[in-house]
Amino acid sequence: MYQFIPRGELGSVLDTADFLEGDRAEIAYRHFVYGGHEAIYVEEDGVLIGVVSIGDLERYYAGQRERLEINGSFSCTDKIDEEKAATFFESFRTFFEFPVVDRCGRLEGVMKREVRYDTRQDQIASLVVSKYVKEQWHRRELLRFLKETKARVVLYYADKGAITRALSDQKRAGFSEKEVWKGLSQSQWDLFLGEPDAVGQLKKEFGNFHTKLVKGVSEIVPMDGAFYRCADGNRVTLDNPEEPQGRILFYGPCTIVGAYCRDGQTIESCLQRLLDAQTDLRMQVINRGLFNVTNYFSRMMTDALGGEDIAVVYVEKRWLTEEISPNCAYVGDLTGAFLRVPDLENCILDSPEHCNYKVNAYLAEQIYNDLAGRGLLETGGLCREKKRIQGYYVGSEILSEALLDMERWGLLQEDAPGVKGAMALLADPFTDRHKRAVKAALQKVDRLYLFFCEDSNLDFSLDERMRMAKEALAELGDRVAVLPAGKYLYAKKISRGIRKLRFCEEDMEYDCDLFGEIFGRFLGIGHRFVMSERDNPVERKYMDICMAVLPGFGVTVEEVG
């Protein structure tokens, strides 16, 4: 079940002499982001004195710690013990290594489980963003939503540790059958779902459930299945009233989506039935949940919400700070609702977030009682005007990937003085006309970044186009930096649209949003230069969109060449 990695095969064991305080953060950052390590194990005279985790470094970057400390209070085992490792991993679901330390304090190795790719990517993205933004991303975005939305916001969390400990005291009903999906047998799935022979259909529809990105916002693709029905970008909630007086919109991960139940068994459908039965108010419950934090945050930030709306957001307990809680209409703890569920062990898969219809009913009942008991269901006198915070979204994955590109190119480390500008080019090939445009731009700025589109279907490769530009511009010295554009600047969709004369206005607008929010901000670019295009109407449209969007980010757009 778990792999034991001996100490000699670990690449993350350091002596205190090689992990001095002044260099500690950068060393740890390189190990986590570029080395793919889970933790750094720090030794002194051959004895393990402490560890540093990704979370430790993130808290340091976010300003929650004045120094990056070596954590001397860490969990470990003194032998290869699968049962103890299972208990550890059950309690700490974002950890994938468990150190084995002998009775003399010497590290013998680690017990390692399979790394969940999505969890690790989220950890790394949040770490990179924290380094450059100086805030923890999830807390920052949650606070921004609370301060800017017109809706009344209710936050819910659950103590996963308490739920996990309660589960460890129970035992899932065992059946001597082979696993069919996610560690459960057919009979165990029948018990979990409350109906026989349904897991095959659920598994099929679960695999077909997917989203599309529009300007960084995730919307669910329509479905019409036995378990999942999706329309208008949402999972369907049954019995929604027409012409509602107010709305309750749910944002959150798998628990909120109702990943392992039918449409009529989600928290939202259960709550809708309670509202319809117990009040005269026409409140419409809407399921805006998605499986990934960035995905449902993208919906929160771009949904048009008003004072009549209640936004229910399922959050991590660790996000709740003294600054966040006072900005909410209510903060509720759902742990008790979980623990009231009879036979809870057979109602949870591998995590409290992955629960069944029985749990959903208990959660919906508590949420209804909380909202009704605090008068939040009343909508009289509240502002009906709806407003969205923004029309696009830049999630932590996109921001961190772009920052890592700039980091690899050395742009975040350079200290280039003066006014900075940028051009994004196809340059297929780079010509004298491009050279004249560059010289014209340099009359306005001290430092010019030339970003070359990474479309692989052009006549000349990226390396060839960049080499041509460097040779042609060598006389200009270090005033010009020739760089790949990366994934999020002059994206392939735009290049493809230009080549095939297909308009893609939303992609062009989002390209400009990303340039302004990421490249303009982190590189201090105040000028964007575009080349005059007379023959291609799609490229002309891209230029017009640059001129319309970028000034909103404080970037001056000028046409050259």
N, C-alpha and C positions, 0 to 999 in steps of 0.2 A: 504493500500500500504506500509506503514511504521509502525514499531512497536515502541511504546514508552516504554523505560525502566526507571523506577523511580530511583532517585539517590540512594536510599537505597538498590537497587538490583545490583548496579554496583560494581564490584570488583576492579576498577582501580581509586578510589578517594583516594588521599593521602593528609595529612596535611604537611605543609612545615617542621615541626619538624621531620617528618618521611621520608623526602626526601632531606637530607643534600647533599651538593655538592660532597663531597668525595665519597659517596655511590650511587649517583644519577644514574650513567650509569649502574651499575650492577643491581640496583633495576628495572630500566626501561627495561633492557634486559630480566630479568626474567618474567616480566609482559607480554612482547610482544612475546617472544619465547615459554615460557612454560605456560603462563596464557592465551594466545590467545586473548589478549586485543588489541583494536584499538588505544587507546591513554590513557595517564595518566592525570587525572584532578587534579590539585594542588590547595589546598585551604589554606587560612590563616584566622583564626577567622571566619570560616564558609563561607567566600567569595571566589569565584573562581578567582584566580589571574592569571592562565595560564594553558597551556597544553603542553605536550611533546608527539610527534608522533613518529612512526617508522622511518619516514624520518629524523626527527631531530637527532635521535640517530645514524642513519646510517651516516649522514654527520659528526657527531662528531668522530665516529670511523675512517672514511675515511680521517680525518685530515683537513676537510674543516671548522671545528669549534674548537677553542682552549678549549672551555668549553661547557658542555651540559647545555644550557640555558633553562629556563622555558619561553615558548613563550606566552607573554601577549597580542599579537595581533592575535586573533583567531576569526573565524566566529561563530555566534550563533544566536539564535532566542529567543524572550522573551515569546513565547507561542508555543503550539503544532500546527505547521503551515505546512501542507503537501505541499502547493504550494511553500513556501520558501525552504522547505527541498528538493523538486524536483529540484529547480534551483541550490541549493548548490551541490547536488549529480551530476547534469549534468555538472557542471563546474569542480568538483574535483572527477574524476571517480575512483581514488584509495582510497577514503575515504568512510567509510560505517557507520559512526556515525556523528550526527549533534547535538551539545549540546543545551539544552534549559536552559536559564539563566534568572531569574526574574530581575525586575528593580533595585533590591537591590544588584545584583551581585551574588546571590546564585544559585548554580547549582540545577535545579529541576530534571534533567534526560537527556536522549539523545533520539533522534529519530534515529532509526536504520533501515537500509535496509539489504536485504540479502547479505551476504558476498560472493563475487566471489572467489571460492576456488583457481583458478589458479592465480589470482592477489595476494591474500594473501600469497600463497606459494612462489611466486616470491619475494614479499617484505621480507619475513622472510629469504629466502635463501640469498638474497643480503645483509641483515643486518648481518647475521652470518659470511658471507665471509668478509665483511668490518671490522668486529671486529678483525679477525685473520690475514687478509691480509693487513689491514691498507689502503686499497684503495676501491673506489666504483667499483664493479665488472664490470658493463657494460662499464664504461669509460676506465678501465684498459684494457679490452679485445679489445675494439675498437682502442685504441692507439697502442696496440701490433700488431694488424692487419695492421694498417697504416704504422708502421715502418718496418714490415717484409715482406709484400707482394710485388711482382714485378708488380702487376697491378696498373693502375691509378685509384684512388679512388675518387668517387663523392658521397658526403653525401647530403641527402635531409631530411627535416623535415617540419612539419606543426604546426602552432600555434593552438592547439586544442581549447584553450579558445576563440580565436577570431572566430573560425568556430562555436563553440557552441553558442556564443552570437549572431551571425548572424542567426543561426537556430531558436533561441528563438524569433526573430522578424518575423518569418514566421510561417505558420501553415500547418501541413501535411493534405492532403485531407482526410476528414473523411467519413467513410462509416458505416452504421448501421448494421454491420455484426460481427459475433464472430471472435475472434482471431484464426488464423490457425497455426502461427509459429512466434516466436520472437516478439510478440506484434502487429503484423500486420494482418489485415483481408485479405481474398482472393483478393478483389478488390484493396487493397493497395499494395499487392504483384504484381498484374498484372501491376500496374503503376510503381512500382519500377523496375521490370524486363523488362518492355517494351513489354510484350507479355502475352497473357491470359493462365491461367490454367497450368503454368509451375512450380509453387512453390512446388508441390508435388514431382516432379522428382528431383528438386534441393535439397529438404530436404532429400530425400532418399540417393542421392549421397554424400551429405555433411556428412551424418552419416557413410557412407562407406569409406570416405577418411581417411586413416591412414598411419602411418609411422612405420619403424622398425629401431632399433638402431644397428649399427655396429661399435664397438670400440668407443662408445659414440657419433657417428655421425648419425643424423637422415636422412633417405632416404625414399621417398614416395613410397609406394607399388603400383605396376602397376594397372591402372584402364582404362576402356574403356566405358565411359558413354556419355550421351547426353550433360551434362554440363562439367564433369571432364574427361579428358584423361590424363593419367600420364604414363610416360615411362622413363627408365634410371634414376630413382630417382627424376624426375622433372615433374611439370605441363607442358603440351605441349604448345608451342608457335607456332601459325600457320605461314606458309610461310617462315620458316627458309631456307636460301640459303645453298647449298652444297659448300664445300671447301671455307669457309669464310676467309676473310682477317683479321678479328678481331672479338672479341666477346664483348657483353655487358651483364654482368651477374647481375641480380637483387637479392638483399638479403633484407628481411624485413618481416613484419607480414602480417596480413590479406589483407591489401591494395595491397601489392605486390603479394601475392598468387592469388588474385582475387577470394576471398572466395565466393562471391555472384553473380557470372556471368559465362557465358560460356567461353570456351577456347579462342574463337576469340574475346572476349571482354575485356580481361585482359590488363593491362598497357603494358605488353610485346608484345602482339599481335598487339595492336594499334601502338606501336612504330616501330615494324617490318614493318608494312605497310607503315608508313611514310618514313622509311629508303629506302625501296624498290622503292618507288615512286619518291623520291626527290634526291637521290644520286646514283652514279655509284658504290659506295663502297659495297662490300658484307660483311655486318656486321650481325652477328648472335645474336639474342636476346634470352637469356636463363633465365627462371624463376626458381630461386633457393630460393624463399621465403617459409616460413613456419609460422605456427600460433604462435609459441612461440619464445621468444628472444634467449634462449639457443639453440634451434633447428637450427635457421638460422645462428647463430654465429658458431655453430659446422661445418656447411658447408663452411662458409667463411675461417675458419682456416685450413681446410683440402683439399680444392679444389686446383688443380694445375693451377696457374694463371701466365700469362706472361705480358710483356710490351705492347703487342698489345691489351690486355684485359682492359675493363673498368668495375670496380666493383661499381655498384650503390647500396648504402646502405641507407635504410630508418631508421632514428634514432629518438630518443627523443631529443627535443630541449635542455633539461637540461643536456644532455651528452656533448654538445659542449663547450669545454673549450679552453682557450688560447693556450693550448698545442696541442689539437687535430686539430683545424681548419687549421693551417699552413701546416700540413702534407697532406692535401687533394689537388687534382687537382681543385676541386670546391666544394663549399658548397651552396646549393640552398634552398630557402624557397618556398614551394608549397601552402602556405596559399592562395595566390592570385588566383591560379588555382581553388582551391575549391570554392572560393567566386564568381568566374565568371560563375559558373554553374547555368543556369536558373532553378528555381523551386528546389533549393538545398534540401529543407526540404523533398521532396519526393524521394531523391536520396541517403539518409543516413538512416541507421537503428538506432542503439543505440549509435553509436560512429562514428566520422569521419573516423576511420580506416575501418569501415564496409560500404563501398560505392558501387554504382552500375556502370553499363557500361558507363553512361554519364560522371560521374566524371573521370573514367579511361581515357576516350578520352581526356579530358582537361589536365590531369596530363601528359599523354604521349606527348601531343603537347608541353607543356612547357619543358619537359625533352629533347625532340628533339631539340628545339630551343637553349637551354642552351648548349648542347653538340656540335651542329653544329657551334653555334656562337663563341665558344671558341676553335675551331679547334681540339676538342678531338676525332672526328671521323677519323681523318687522322692517318694512322698506319705506314707510311713510315719511315724507319730507326729505328723503335722500336725493342727491343729485343724479339725474337720469343721464347726463352727458357721459359718453364713453370716450376714453382716450387711451391710446397705446403709448408706451414709453419710447419705442423706436420701431423703425420699419425693417430692420435687419438684425442679425445677431452674430457676434463673434464669440464662439465658445472657447473653453480652455484648450481643447485639442488643437484647434486652428491657431490660436495665439501662440501656444507653446511651440508648435511646429515651425511657424514663421520665425519666432525668436531664436530657435535652434539653428535655422538656416543662417540668420544674420550673425549668430555667434560663431558658426563654422567659418563664415567668410571674414571674420575679424572685425565686423562693423560695430558691434556693441562695445568693443574694447578700444576702438580708436578714439582719439581726441582731436578730431579735425576742427579747426577754428573757422569762423566766418559763416557766410550764408551758404546753405546747401540746397541743391536741386536734384531732380531725377528725370530720366526719360525711360520709358518702357518701349522696347523695339522688337519687331520681327527681324528686320535687317537681313533679308534672305535674297541676296547677300548684302553685306555692308558696303556702301558705295560712297563716292565723293559727296553726294547729297547729304548723306548721314553725317559725314565729317563737317560739312558746312553748318549743319544744324547744331552739332555739338559746340562748334566755335561760337556760334551766335548765343547759345545758352550760357557759355562761360563768360560772356560779357555781363551777365546778370548775377552770377553766383561764383563763389570761391571753390566749391567742391561739387562735382557732378557725378551722380551714380547712374551708370547705364545698365539697365536690367534687360537681359535678353530672354525672350519667350522660349520656354523649353519644349515647344511642340516638336515631336520627332518626325512629323510628316512633311516638314519643309524640305526644300531642295538641298539645303546645306544643314549639316548637323550643328548642334549647339556649340561644340568645341570649335568647329570651323568658323562659325560666325563670330565667336568671341575672339579667336586668333586673328581674324581679318581686322576686327576693330582695334585690337591692341597694337597691331603693326601700323595701322593707319594713324593712330592717335599717339604714338610713342613720343612725339615731339612735345606733347602737352604735359608730360610728366605725371606726377601723382595728383594733379587736380582732377583727373578722371579715373573712376574705378569701374572696370568692366566686370559684370557679375551675372550669374544665372538668375532668372526671375523667381525661381522656385515654383511651388505649386499654387500659390495664392496671389500672384501678380501677373497680369497679362495671361490669364489662365488658358489652358488648351481649348476650352469651350469657345472662348472669344476668338482665338486664332482660327479655329475650325470654322466659325461663323464668318470671319473675314474671307477666308479662302473659298468658302462655298456660297458666299453671298446670302447668308442666313442671319436674320436679325435675332439677337439674344439680349434684349434690353435689360432683363432682370439680372443676368450674369454680368453684364457690363456695369450696372449700378453697384452690384455687390463687390466687384473688383475694385471700384473706386472707394467704397466703404472700407474695405480691407486696407487699401493703400493709406487712406487718411488715418484710420484708427491704429494701424500697426506701424507701417513704414514711416509715415509722417511723424508720428508721435515718438517712436523709440530712436529714430535716426535724426530727428530734428529737421526734417526736410520741409522747407517752406515754399518750394517752387516745383511745379511739374510742367515739363515742356512736352508739347505734342507736335508732331510733324504734319504739315499741310498735306492732305490727300484729296486729289481731285477726281480720281477714277473709280474708287471703291466706296460705294455709299454706306456699307456696313462699318468700315473703318472711320469714315466721316462721322457716323453716328456715335461711335465710341469716343471720338474726340469731343463731340458736343456734350456727351454725358459727363466726361471728365470736367469740362468747363462748368457744368451745372452742379455737380455733386461736391467736388473737392474744396471749393471755397468755404463750404460749411464746416470743414475741418481746419480752416486757417491756411490752406494751401492755395497759392496763386497759380493759375494755369495760364500759360502763354504758348502761342503757336509760333513755331520756328521752322525754317527750311522751306 
